[in-house]
Amino acid sequence: MELFGSDEAENIEIFNVDAPSAGSYCHVDLVHKNYIMQFVG
């Protein structure tokens, strides 16, 4: 993956893909395996 660099490519995985049958767009959500979400509240 040139976008993230070869060091991080192995830690990136596809989370979700949204592509209608009309083919008008395609959204691909990627997530880093080591990312931790923190909710404060």
N, C-alpha and C positions, 0 to 999 in steps of 0.2 A: 504494500500500500504506500504509494508515494506521498499521499496526503499526510499521513501520520508518521512516516519514517519507518524504516525496517525494524527498529528496536521495539516499537509499540504495536506493530501489525498483529503480532500473535495474541495481544491482549484485547483486540477489538473484535466484537462479534455482532451479527445482525440481530436486532431486537424485534423489528417489525417492518413489514413492507406493505405499502398501500398503493395499489395500481388498478384503476378501473378497467373494465373490459374494452372501453372506447380507446384506451391508450393515450389519453390526453395529458397524463402526468404520471409520475412515479415518485413516491416518497419512501426513502429508506432510512430507518432509525438505527443508528449504531450505538453501542454501549461499550464502555471500557470495563473489563472484568474486575478491575480493582477499584472502581469508583464507588464511593460510599455516600449515600444521600443522608443528610442530616436535617431533620425538621426541628425547628426551634419554636416553642410556643407554649 
